[in-house]
Amino acid sequence: MMEFASQRHNADDFMAVQELFHSRKWTDGLPVVPPTPDAVAACLEWTMMTPDHLVGIEPVRARPITAEKLAINAVMAGCLPMHFPVVVAAFTAMLQEPFLLHGATASTGGAAILIIVNGPVRAELGMSGTFNALGASDRATTVIGRAVKLALYNLMDVRPGDVDRSTLGHPGKFSYCIAEDEENTPWLPLAEEYGVPKHASGVTVMAAGAPRQLMNEWTTKPEEILDTYAAELKASMRHYSIWPGNYVIIIPPQLREHFNAANWSKADIRNYMFEKARVLRRDWADCGKGAVVGDRGDREYAGLSAPEDLLVVAAGGPAGGFGAVIPPWYGNKSRAVTMAIGACVDCDV
């Protein structure tokens, strides 16, 4: 039997558990699954981790994250043991210094943790990258995204008014996890593009704003479709942050068909968007920010520091000329991180 370091609590019934967790501010306002020793042990056994296994250390406040504590929050969120490896990989990626977890979660900017899953694990867990891809598309993406949020609550004190100083936030703070629709596109999976071996499973995490939905059903030309995406990206630069960073664009099947017919790859899309997603400082005068234009009105700002900063994701239902742009939290302050699921960070191999 596993030995746990966490304090144990007794409750008379399921409802008493809910009231206990709500009163201690251990949950996000939704009901939780009671994290019994057996349920927590099952998650750890699935990943072959001991309770005291160190998943990582948050770089700014030096908070250690153990497998036991992460498993407790995963169970609370509704995760089954088979979901836990994705939770571990996502949280490990978030703890890497380029992600700047403390800044992203403590900012008034209100970012949430976007999780993008690739590889065979999607089918194993029943993840769907099609209908309602950015909503509650399936059990696995919903509970994995929520597990990450609850772990931030309880292990990093990222609660509203505590570490989390968001002015507004957005619904992705409950759960913000999607699976790429790899089966219905010839494009390389996102994780493979960013270093995860072919046919392996991977996860990409990004401190992200809310999705900005767009539509273009009036053209079949890839350039014109991307002009719509670029216009939405530039709107984010004008209205929110002018600084370059990782942006995500979600391209559903109806629009992907036009790219496929023209033999456009993800690299072609990134290169086009890199050139198009630019604004002039004087553009800020059109949206109430003229006071900051000064004598630099002709200065150009690129939304992407390099084409590779754009994360191109194939996802969405089969019909409708819709798409989405997901902006970064604060330019290059926080970088998206991709990691293989089941990988060991800083291990000697």
C-alpha positions as CSV (number, residue, x, y, z in Angstrom):
1,M,0.0,0.0,0.0
2,M,1.3,3.5,-0.9
3,E,2.2,5.9,1.9
4,F,0.9,9.4,1.4
5,A,2.1,12.6,2.9
6,S,-1.1,14.5,2.5
7,Q,-3.5,15.1,5.4
8,R,-6.6,13.0,5.4
9,H,-10.1,14.2,6.0
10,N,-13.3,12.3,6.9
11,A,-16.8,13.3,5.6
12,D,-20.1,11.6,6.1
13,D,-21.2,11.5,2.5
14,F,-20.7,12.9,-1.0
15,M,-22.4,16.2,-0.3
16,A,-20.3,16.7,2.9
17,V,-17.2,16.3,0.8
18,Q,-18.4,19.1,-1.6
19,E,-19.0,21.5,1.3
20,L,-15.7,20.7,2.9
21,F,-13.8,21.4,-0.3
22,H,-15.8,24.6,-1.1
23,S,-15.3,25.9,2.5
24,R,-11.5,25.4,2.2
25,K,-11.4,27.0,-1.3
26,W,-10.0,23.8,-2.8
27,T,-12.3,23.8,-5.8
28,D,-13.3,26.1,-8.6
29,G,-17.0,26.3,-7.7
30,L,-17.9,23.0,-9.5
31,P,-18.4,19.7,-7.7
32,V,-15.3,17.5,-7.2
33,V,-14.7,13.8,-7.2
34,P,-13.5,12.8,-3.7
35,P,-9.8,12.0,-3.9
36,T,-9.7,8.8,-2.0
37,P,-6.4,7.0,-1.3
38,D,-7.4,4.2,-3.8
39,A,-8.2,6.7,-6.5
40,V,-5.0,8.6,-6.1
41,A,-3.0,5.4,-5.9
42,A,-4.5,4.3,-9.2
43,C,-3.3,7.4,-11.0
44,L,0.2,7.0,-9.6
45,E,0.3,3.3,-10.5
46,W,-0.7,4.1,-14.1
47,T,2.3,6.3,-14.4
48,M,4.6,4.1,-12.3
49,M,5.3,7.1,-10.0
50,T,5.8,7.1,-6.3
51,P,3.8,9.6,-4.2
52,D,7.0,11.6,-3.6
53,H,8.1,11.7,-7.2
54,L,9.1,15.3,-8.0
55,V,7.3,16.4,-11.1
56,G,9.1,19.7,-11.1
57,I,9.8,22.9,-9.2
58,E,8.1,26.2,-10.1
59,P,11.1,28.5,-10.9
60,V,10.0,31.8,-9.3
61,R,8.7,30.7,-5.9
62,A,10.5,27.4,-5.8
63,R,7.3,25.4,-5.1
64,P,7.9,21.7,-5.5
65,I,5.2,19.7,-7.3
66,T,4.9,16.0,-6.3
67,A,3.1,13.3,-8.1
68,E,0.9,12.7,-5.1
69,K,-0.4,16.3,-5.0
70,L,-0.9,16.4,-8.7
71,A,-2.8,13.1,-8.7
72,I,-5.1,14.3,-5.9
73,N,-6.1,17.3,-8.0
74,A,-6.5,15.1,-11.1
75,V,-8.9,12.9,-9.3
76,M,-10.8,15.9,-8.0
77,A,-11.2,17.1,-11.6
78,G,-12.7,13.8,-12.7
79,C,-9.6,12.2,-14.3
80,L,-9.3,8.5,-14.7
81,P,-5.9,7.0,-14.2
82,M,-5.4,6.8,-18.0
83,H,-5.8,10.6,-18.1
84,F,-3.0,11.3,-15.6
85,P,0.0,11.0,-17.9
86,V,-1.3,13.9,-19.9
87,V,-1.8,16.0,-16.8
88,V,1.8,15.2,-15.7
89,A,3.2,16.1,-19.1
90,A,1.2,19.4,-19.2
91,F,2.2,20.5,-15.8
92,T,5.9,19.5,-16.4
93,A,5.9,21.7,-19.5
94,M,4.3,24.6,-17.6
95,L,7.1,24.4,-15.1
96,Q,9.8,25.0,-17.7
97,E,11.3,28.5,-17.4
98,P,10.4,29.8,-20.9
99,F,6.7,29.3,-20.0
100,L,7.0,31.8,-17.0
101,L,4.1,30.2,-15.1
102,H,4.1,32.6,-12.2
103,G,3.9,35.7,-14.5
104,A,1.2,34.1,-16.7
105,T,-1.0,33.1,-13.7
106,A,-0.5,36.2,-11.5
107,S,-1.0,38.8,-14.2
108,T,-4.0,41.1,-14.4
109,G,-4.2,40.0,-18.1
110,G,-6.3,37.0,-17.3
111,A,-4.6,34.3,-19.3
112,A,-5.6,30.6,-19.1
113,I,-3.5,27.5,-19.7
114,L,-4.2,26.2,-23.2
115,I,-3.3,22.6,-23.7
116,I,-3.0,21.0,-27.1
117,V,-2.7,17.2,-27.3
118,N,-1.2,15.2,-30.2
119,G,-0.5,11.6,-31.0
120,P,-2.0,8.2,-30.3
121,V,-3.1,9.1,-26.8
122,R,-6.0,11.1,-28.3
123,A,-7.6,7.9,-29.6
124,E,-6.7,6.0,-26.4
125,L,-8.5,8.5,-24.3
126,G,-11.4,9.2,-26.7
127,M,-10.4,12.7,-27.3
128,S,-12.3,14.5,-30.1
129,G,-10.7,17.3,-32.2
130,T,-13.9,17.8,-34.3
131,F,-17.3,19.1,-33.1
132,N,-17.1,21.8,-30.5
133,A,-13.3,21.4,-30.4
134,L,-12.9,24.5,-28.2
135,G,-15.8,23.6,-25.9
136,A,-16.7,20.5,-24.0
137,S,-15.9,18.2,-26.8
138,D,-15.3,15.1,-24.8
139,R,-14.6,13.8,-21.3
140,A,-10.8,13.6,-21.5
141,T,-10.1,17.1,-22.7
142,T,-12.5,18.6,-20.2
143,V,-11.2,16.8,-17.1
144,I,-7.5,17.2,-18.1
145,G,-7.9,20.9,-18.6
146,R,-9.7,21.2,-15.3
147,A,-7.1,19.1,-13.5
148,V,-4.4,21.6,-14.5
149,K,-6.5,24.4,-13.2
150,L,-7.3,22.8,-9.9
151,A,-3.6,22.0,-9.4
152,L,-2.8,25.6,-9.9
153,Y,-5.4,26.5,-7.3
154,N,-4.2,24.1,-4.7
155,L,-0.5,23.8,-5.3
156,M,0.4,27.3,-6.5
157,D,-2.4,29.4,-4.8
158,V,-3.6,30.6,-8.2
159,R,-7.0,31.6,-6.9
160,P,-8.9,34.8,-7.8
161,G,-7.7,37.6,-5.5
162,D,-4.8,35.5,-4.3
163,V,-2.0,34.8,-6.8
164,D,-4.5,35.2,-9.7
165,R,-5.0,38.9,-10.1
166,S,-7.0,38.7,-13.4
167,T,-9.1,41.7,-14.1
168,L,-11.6,39.7,-16.2
169,G,-10.2,36.2,-17.0
170,H,-12.2,34.1,-19.4
171,P,-14.0,30.7,-19.4
172,G,-10.8,28.8,-20.4
173,K,-9.8,29.2,-16.8
174,F,-12.2,26.3,-16.0
175,S,-10.7,24.0,-18.8
176,Y,-8.8,24.9,-22.0
177,C,-7.7,21.6,-23.5
178,I,-8.1,20.5,-27.2
179,A,-7.0,17.6,-29.3
180,E,-5.7,18.1,-32.8
181,D,-7.7,16.4,-35.6
182,E,-4.7,14.6,-37.1
183,E,-6.8,11.9,-38.9
184,N,-8.4,14.4,-41.2
185,T,-5.4,16.3,-42.4
186,P,-2.2,15.6,-44.3
187,W,-0.4,18.2,-42.2
188,L,2.2,17.2,-39.6
189,P,0.9,17.1,-36.0
190,L,1.8,20.2,-34.0
191,A,3.8,18.3,-31.4
192,E,5.9,16.6,-34.1
193,E,6.6,20.0,-35.7
194,Y,8.1,21.1,-32.4
195,G,10.3,18.1,-31.6
196,V,8.2,15.2,-30.3
197,P,9.1,12.0,-32.2
198,K,6.8,10.7,-35.0
199,H,4.0,8.5,-33.7
200,A,4.7,9.6,-30.1
201,S,2.2,11.5,-28.0
202,G,2.8,15.0,-27.0
203,V,1.4,18.1,-25.3
204,T,1.8,21.8,-26.0
205,V,1.0,24.4,-23.3
206,M,0.6,28.1,-23.8
207,A,-0.6,31.0,-21.7
208,A,-3.5,32.1,-23.8
209,G,-6.3,34.6,-24.1
210,A,-9.8,33.6,-25.2
211,P,-10.5,32.4,-28.7
212,R,-11.4,35.0,-31.3
213,Q,-13.8,33.4,-33.8
214,L,-13.8,34.4,-37.5
215,M,-15.6,33.3,-40.7
216,N,-14.8,33.3,-44.4
217,E,-17.0,31.3,-46.7
218,W,-16.6,33.5,-49.7
219,T,-13.3,32.3,-51.2
220,T,-11.3,29.2,-51.9
221,K,-7.9,31.0,-52.1
222,P,-5.6,30.2,-49.2
223,E,-4.2,33.7,-49.3
224,E,-7.6,35.3,-48.8
225,I,-8.6,32.9,-46.0
226,L,-5.4,33.7,-44.2
227,D,-6.0,37.4,-44.8
228,T,-9.1,36.9,-42.5
229,Y,-7.0,35.2,-39.9
230,A,-4.4,37.9,-40.1
231,A,-7.0,40.6,-39.7
232,E,-8.2,39.0,-36.5
233,L,-4.6,38.6,-35.3
234,K,-4.0,42.3,-36.0
235,A,-7.2,43.2,-34.2
236,S,-5.7,41.6,-31.1
237,M,-2.5,43.6,-31.6
238,R,-4.5,46.8,-31.8
239,H,-7.0,46.1,-29.0
240,Y,-4.9,44.1,-26.6
241,S,-1.1,43.8,-27.0
242,I,1.1,45.0,-29.8
243,W,3.9,42.8,-28.8
244,P,4.8,39.6,-30.8
245,G,4.4,36.2,-29.3
246,N,3.0,32.7,-29.9
247,Y,-0.4,32.8,-31.6
248,V,-2.5,29.8,-32.3
249,I,-4.8,29.6,-35.3
250,I,-7.4,26.8,-35.5
251,I,-8.3,25.7,-39.0
252,P,-11.4,23.4,-39.3
253,P,-12.0,21.0,-42.2
254,Q,-14.1,23.3,-44.5
255,L,-11.2,25.8,-44.7
256,R,-8.5,23.1,-44.6
257,E,-9.9,21.6,-47.9
258,H,-8.9,24.8,-49.7
259,F,-5.4,24.6,-48.3
260,N,-5.1,21.0,-49.2
261,A,-6.3,21.6,-52.8
262,A,-3.6,24.2,-53.2
263,N,-0.9,21.9,-51.5
264,W,-0.3,24.4,-48.7
265,S,1.6,23.0,-45.7
266,K,1.6,24.4,-42.2
267,A,5.0,26.0,-43.0
268,D,3.4,27.8,-46.0
269,I,0.7,29.1,-43.7
270,R,3.2,30.3,-41.1
271,N,5.3,32.1,-43.6
272,Y,2.3,33.9,-45.1
273,M,1.0,34.9,-41.7
274,F,4.4,36.1,-40.6
275,E,4.4,38.6,-43.5
276,K,0.8,39.6,-43.2
277,A,0.3,39.9,-39.4
278,R,1.7,43.4,-38.9
279,V,0.4,46.7,-37.8
280,L,1.7,50.3,-37.7
281,R,1.8,52.2,-34.4
282,R,-0.5,54.8,-35.8
283,D,-3.2,52.2,-36.1
284,W,-3.7,52.5,-32.4
285,A,-5.1,56.0,-32.9
286,D,-8.2,54.3,-34.5
287,C,-9.0,52.4,-31.3
288,G,-8.7,55.1,-28.6
289,K,-4.9,54.7,-28.0
290,G,-3.7,57.7,-29.9
291,A,-1.9,59.0,-26.8
292,V,0.8,56.4,-27.2
293,V,1.4,56.9,-30.9
294,G,3.7,59.9,-30.5
295,D,6.2,60.4,-33.3
296,R,6.5,56.7,-34.0
297,G,3.3,56.3,-36.1
298,D,5.2,54.7,-39.0
299,R,6.9,52.1,-36.9
300,E,5.8,48.6,-37.9
301,Y,5.1,45.8,-35.4
302,A,5.0,42.1,-36.3
303,G,2.7,39.8,-34.5
304,L,5.2,37.0,-34.8
305,S,8.9,37.2,-34.1
306,A,9.4,34.4,-36.6
307,P,7.1,32.1,-38.6
308,E,7.7,29.3,-36.1
309,D,6.0,31.3,-33.4
310,L,2.6,30.6,-35.1
311,L,1.0,27.3,-33.8
312,V,-1.2,26.0,-36.6
313,V,-3.8,23.5,-35.3
314,A,-6.2,21.4,-37.4
315,A,-9.4,21.1,-35.4
316,G,-13.1,21.7,-35.6
317,G,-16.3,20.2,-36.9
318,P,-16.7,19.2,-40.6
319,A,-19.0,22.0,-41.8
320,G,-18.8,25.8,-41.5
321,G,-16.2,28.3,-42.8
322,F,-15.2,29.2,-39.3
323,G,-11.8,29.5,-37.6
324,A,-10.2,31.0,-34.6
325,V,-7.2,33.0,-33.5
326,I,-6.0,32.4,-29.9
327,P,-3.7,35.2,-28.7
328,P,-0.8,34.9,-26.2
329,W,-0.9,36.3,-22.7
330,Y,1.8,39.0,-23.1
331,G,4.0,38.8,-26.2
332,N,7.2,36.8,-25.7
333,K,7.1,37.1,-21.9
334,S,5.7,33.5,-21.9
335,R,6.6,31.0,-24.5
336,A,4.7,27.9,-25.6
337,V,6.3,24.7,-24.5
338,T,5.9,21.3,-26.2
339,M,6.8,18.0,-24.4
340,A,6.4,14.3,-25.1
341,I,3.9,12.6,-22.8
342,G,5.8,10.2,-20.6
343,A,9.1,12.0,-21.1
344,C,11.5,12.6,-18.2
345,V,12.8,16.2,-17.9
346,D,16.5,16.5,-17.0
347,C,17.0,12.7,-16.7
348,D,20.3,11.0,-17.5
349,V,19.7,8.6,-20.3
